[in-house]
Amino acid sequence: MRYGKIQGRYSIRIDYTDESNKPVNKKIKIDNVSYITAGSSITAAIKNDGSLWTWGLNNYGALGNGADYTKTFKVDSKPYNILNDVKSDSLGEDWGIAVKNDGALWMWSSKNESYTTPPIHVYDNADGITQVLGNESISLVLFNNGKLYRFTAEESLSLVMESVINVSIYGNHCLV
C-alpha cells in the first residue's frame, strides 16, 4: 500500500500495487472513525467506540486477525475488528501496537515467527504511557515520567533513555 487517505465522511481510499506492479484502487467503507494510522503495508482505524480495525497487506499476520498469509501475500480490503477499548495505536512494517484505555500495551504479528498472531498482551499497568511509536523493526514507548523504552516481537521492554520530552520516528531513524 502506498498511501491511504480519508475521502468524504465515511469511506477511505487505498491505493497500492499488486504482484504484477499494476495500480489497484479500493474503497474501504468504515464509519465513526476517530483516529487512523498507516504502516508500511497496513492501515488501522480506531472508531469512536474504541474498537480497533485493520486492513491491508497481511504479511506474516500484520493485520492481527489470526489469518495465515505466509505463502500468499494478498491485500485484504475487509476491515477486521482485532481489539476493543483502544485509545491509541502505532503500526510498523508487519506488526502493530496498541494501548487500551486501562493502560495495557498490546502487540500483534510475527511474534516468535508464528505469523498468525492475533493481538497479545505485552505489558500491564502502563497507564503512564504518553506516546507509542513504531517503525520497520522496533516499537518505542514513552512514559509520562520521561522514560523511553523499546521492544520488538522477540524481546520485552528495555530502557533506552530518561528525561525524554517527545519522540519522532521515521523509517530507521529516531529523533528524541
C-alpha positions as CSV (number, residue, x, y, z in Angstrom):
1,M,0.0,0.0,0.0
2,R,1.4,3.4,-0.9
3,Y,-0.9,5.6,1.0
4,G,-4.3,5.9,2.5
5,K,-6.5,9.0,2.8
6,I,-9.9,9.8,4.1
7,Q,-12.4,10.7,1.4
8,G,-15.7,12.3,2.3
9,R,-17.2,11.4,5.6
10,Y,-17.3,7.6,5.8
11,S,-15.0,6.0,3.2
12,I,-11.3,5.6,3.0
13,R,-9.5,5.0,-0.3
14,I,-6.4,2.9,-0.5
15,D,-4.0,2.7,-3.5
16,Y,-1.3,0.1,-3.9
17,T,0.3,-2.0,-6.5
18,D,-0.4,-5.7,-6.8
19,E,2.1,-8.6,-7.5
20,S,2.3,-7.6,-11.2
21,N,3.0,-4.0,-10.2
22,K,-0.3,-2.8,-11.6
23,P,-2.0,0.0,-9.6
24,V,-5.1,-1.0,-7.7
25,N,-7.6,1.3,-6.0
26,K,-10.2,0.1,-3.4
27,K,-12.6,1.9,-1.2
28,I,-13.0,0.9,2.4
29,K,-16.4,1.6,4.0
30,I,-16.0,2.3,7.7
31,D,-17.8,4.8,9.8
32,N,-17.4,6.5,13.1
33,V,-13.6,6.7,12.8
34,S,-11.9,8.9,15.4
35,Y,-8.2,8.1,14.6
36,I,-6.4,6.5,11.7
37,T,-2.8,5.3,11.3
38,A,-0.8,3.9,8.4
39,G,2.0,1.4,8.5
40,S,4.2,0.1,5.7
41,S,1.6,-2.2,4.3
42,I,-1.4,-2.0,6.7
43,T,-3.9,0.6,7.9
44,A,-5.7,0.8,11.3
45,A,-8.6,2.9,12.4
46,I,-9.9,3.4,15.9
47,K,-13.6,4.0,16.0
48,N,-15.5,6.3,18.4
49,D,-16.4,3.3,20.5
50,G,-12.7,2.3,21.0
51,S,-12.7,-0.7,18.6
52,L,-9.6,-1.1,16.5
53,W,-9.9,-2.2,12.9
54,T,-7.1,-3.2,10.4
55,W,-6.9,-3.9,6.7
56,G,-4.2,-4.1,4.0
57,L,-1.4,-6.5,3.1
58,N,-1.4,-9.3,5.7
59,N,2.4,-10.0,5.5
60,Y,3.1,-12.5,8.3
61,G,-0.1,-11.8,10.1
62,A,0.3,-8.0,10.0
63,L,-3.5,-7.5,10.3
64,G,-3.7,-9.2,13.7
65,N,-6.7,-11.2,12.6
66,G,-5.1,-14.6,13.1
67,A,-5.2,-15.4,9.3
68,D,-2.1,-17.1,7.9
69,Y,-0.8,-15.5,4.8
70,T,2.8,-16.7,4.8
71,K,2.6,-18.0,1.3
72,T,0.1,-15.7,-0.5
73,F,0.7,-12.1,0.3
74,K,-2.7,-10.5,-0.6
75,V,-4.2,-7.2,0.2
76,D,-7.3,-7.6,2.2
77,S,-9.7,-4.7,1.9
78,K,-12.1,-6.0,4.5
79,P,-11.6,-4.2,7.9
80,Y,-11.1,-6.7,10.8
81,N,-12.0,-5.7,14.4
82,I,-9.0,-7.0,16.3
83,L,-9.2,-5.2,19.7
84,N,-11.7,-3.2,21.7
85,D,-11.4,-0.4,24.3
86,V,-8.3,1.1,22.5
87,K,-7.1,4.7,23.0
88,S,-4.0,4.8,20.7
89,D,-2.0,2.6,18.3
90,S,1.1,2.6,16.0
91,L,2.0,0.5,13.1
92,G,5.3,-0.8,11.8
93,E,6.2,-2.8,8.7
94,D,4.4,-6.1,9.5
95,W,3.1,-5.5,13.0
96,G,1.2,-3.1,15.3
97,I,1.0,-2.0,18.9
98,A,-2.0,-0.5,20.8
99,V,-2.7,1.0,24.2
100,K,-6.0,0.1,25.7
101,N,-8.0,2.5,27.9
102,D,-6.9,0.5,31.0
103,G,-3.2,1.3,30.1
104,A,-2.3,-2.2,28.9
105,L,0.0,-2.5,25.9
106,W,-0.9,-5.0,23.2
107,M,1.0,-6.2,20.1
108,W,0.3,-8.3,17.0
109,S,2.1,-10.1,14.2
110,S,5.3,-12.2,13.7
111,K,5.7,-13.0,17.4
112,N,8.1,-15.9,17.5
113,E,7.7,-16.3,13.8
114,S,4.2,-17.8,14.1
115,Y,2.9,-15.3,11.5
116,T,-0.7,-15.8,12.7
117,T,-0.6,-13.8,15.9
118,P,-3.8,-12.1,17.0
119,P,-3.1,-9.3,19.4
120,I,-1.3,-10.4,22.6
121,H,-1.0,-8.6,25.9
122,V,2.7,-7.5,26.4
123,Y,2.7,-5.0,29.3
124,D,0.4,-4.2,32.1
125,N,-0.1,-1.1,34.3
126,A,1.1,1.1,31.5
127,D,-1.3,4.0,32.5
128,G,1.6,6.4,32.3
129,I,2.1,6.0,28.5
130,T,2.2,9.3,26.6
131,Q,3.3,8.0,23.2
132,V,3.6,4.7,21.3
133,L,5.6,4.7,18.0
134,G,6.7,2.1,15.6
135,N,9.0,1.8,12.6
136,E,10.1,-1.1,10.4
137,S,11.7,-3.0,13.2
138,I,11.0,-1.7,16.7
139,S,8.4,0.0,18.9
140,L,9.1,2.9,21.2
141,V,7.0,3.6,24.3
142,L,7.3,7.0,26.1
143,F,6.0,7.2,29.7
144,N,4.9,10.4,31.4
145,N,7.9,10.2,33.7
146,G,10.2,10.8,30.7
147,K,11.5,7.2,30.4
148,L,11.7,5.9,26.8
149,Y,11.5,2.1,26.3
150,R,11.9,0.0,23.2
151,F,10.7,-3.5,22.4
152,T,10.5,-5.9,19.5
153,A,8.5,-9.0,18.8
154,E,11.4,-11.0,20.2
155,E,12.2,-9.0,23.4
156,S,10.3,-7.3,26.2
157,L,10.5,-3.6,27.2
158,S,14.1,-2.3,27.7
159,L,15.0,1.2,28.9
160,V,16.6,3.4,26.1
161,M,17.0,6.7,27.9
162,E,15.5,9.0,30.5
163,S,14.3,12.7,30.7
164,V,12.7,12.5,27.2
165,I,10.0,15.0,26.4
166,N,9.0,14.0,22.8
167,V,9.9,11.4,20.2
168,S,9.6,11.2,16.4
169,I,10.3,8.2,14.4
170,Y,10.5,7.6,10.6
171,G,12.0,4.6,8.7
172,N,15.1,3.6,10.7
173,H,15.6,7.0,12.2
174,C,14.5,8.3,15.6
175,L,14.6,11.9,16.9
176,V,14.5,12.4,20.7
